[in-house]
Amino acid sequence: MGIGYSNYNKMENGAREPSVTELQKMAKLFNITVDELLNPEDITPKEVFIADKTTNEQMKLIQELDEEDKQTIFRLIDKMLTNKKFKDFFKSNVAML
């Protein structure tokens, strides 16, 4: 966050309040709003919609999953890609007949 250990330690021990800029940096670090940072009791998990994310954001979210869940996702993708290849293969071969 660009602050020294002494200032960080004072914030942790309640001897110093973070500045607005520091609050903004913390909120960005934890991917939450400053309001959520200041009022943690109001934080409730929000439903995640992966379809409205960029490809990079989607991959980042998938990487956050447990290993077993990641493998399940990758097996589903493998199956879908294999099905698409078969469909494309049959379409192109039926067109030749």
C-alpha positions as CSV (number, residue, x, y, z in Angstrom):
1,M,0.0,0.0,0.0
2,G,3.0,2.2,0.0
3,I,3.1,2.8,3.8
4,G,5.9,2.0,6.2
5,Y,5.8,-0.9,8.7
6,S,5.5,1.6,11.6
7,N,2.4,3.2,10.2
8,Y,0.9,-0.1,9.2
9,N,1.5,-1.4,12.8
10,K,-0.2,1.7,14.2
11,M,-3.2,1.1,12.1
12,E,-3.5,-2.5,13.1
13,N,-3.2,-1.5,16.8
14,G,-5.7,1.3,16.5
15,A,-3.2,4.0,17.2
16,R,-3.7,5.6,13.7
17,E,-6.6,5.8,11.4
18,P,-6.0,5.1,7.7
19,S,-6.3,8.0,5.2
20,V,-9.0,8.0,2.5
21,T,-6.3,7.1,0.0
22,E,-5.2,4.1,2.1
23,L,-8.9,3.0,2.5
24,Q,-9.3,3.2,-1.3
25,K,-6.1,1.1,-1.8
26,M,-7.3,-1.5,0.8
27,A,-10.7,-1.7,-0.8
28,K,-9.1,-2.3,-4.2
29,L,-6.8,-4.9,-2.8
30,F,-9.7,-6.9,-1.3
31,N,-12.0,-6.2,-4.3
32,I,-14.7,-4.5,-2.2
33,T,-16.0,-1.0,-1.9
34,V,-14.7,1.4,0.8
35,D,-18.2,1.3,2.4
36,E,-17.9,-2.5,2.6
37,L,-14.5,-2.1,4.2
38,L,-15.8,0.4,6.8
39,N,-19.0,-1.6,7.5
40,P,-17.9,-5.3,7.4
41,E,-21.1,-6.4,9.1
42,D,-23.1,-5.4,6.0
43,I,-21.0,-7.6,3.8
44,T,-22.9,-10.6,2.5
45,P,-21.8,-12.9,-0.3
46,K,-23.2,-11.8,-3.6
47,E,-24.2,-14.0,-6.4
48,V,-21.5,-14.3,-9.1
49,F,-22.5,-14.2,-12.8
50,I,-19.5,-15.3,-14.8
51,A,-21.2,-14.6,-18.2
52,D,-21.0,-10.8,-17.8
53,K,-17.2,-10.9,-17.1
54,T,-14.3,-10.6,-19.5
55,T,-12.4,-13.8,-20.4
56,N,-9.6,-12.8,-18.1
57,E,-12.0,-12.2,-15.2
58,Q,-13.7,-15.5,-15.9
59,M,-10.3,-17.3,-15.8
60,K,-9.4,-15.5,-12.6
61,L,-12.7,-16.6,-10.9
62,I,-12.2,-20.2,-12.1
63,Q,-8.6,-20.2,-10.6
64,E,-10.1,-19.2,-7.2
65,L,-12.1,-22.5,-7.1
66,D,-11.0,-25.6,-5.2
67,E,-8.9,-28.0,-7.3
68,E,-11.8,-30.5,-7.5
69,D,-14.2,-27.8,-8.7
70,K,-11.7,-26.6,-11.3
71,Q,-11.2,-30.1,-12.6
72,T,-15.0,-30.5,-13.0
73,I,-15.2,-27.2,-15.0
74,F,-12.3,-28.3,-17.2
75,R,-13.9,-31.7,-17.8
76,L,-17.2,-30.0,-18.8
77,I,-15.3,-27.7,-21.2
78,D,-13.4,-30.7,-22.7
79,K,-16.7,-32.5,-23.2
80,M,-18.3,-29.5,-24.9
81,L,-15.3,-28.9,-27.2
82,T,-15.3,-32.6,-28.1
83,N,-19.0,-32.5,-28.9
84,K,-18.5,-29.4,-31.1
85,K,-15.7,-31.1,-33.0
86,F,-17.9,-34.1,-33.7
87,K,-20.8,-31.9,-34.8
88,D,-18.5,-29.9,-37.1
89,F,-17.0,-33.1,-38.5
90,F,-20.4,-34.7,-39.3
91,K,-21.7,-31.4,-40.8
92,S,-18.7,-31.2,-43.1
93,N,-18.9,-34.9,-44.1
94,V,-22.6,-34.9,-44.6
95,A,-22.2,-31.9,-46.9
96,M,-19.8,-33.9,-49.0
97,L,-22.3,-36.7,-49.6
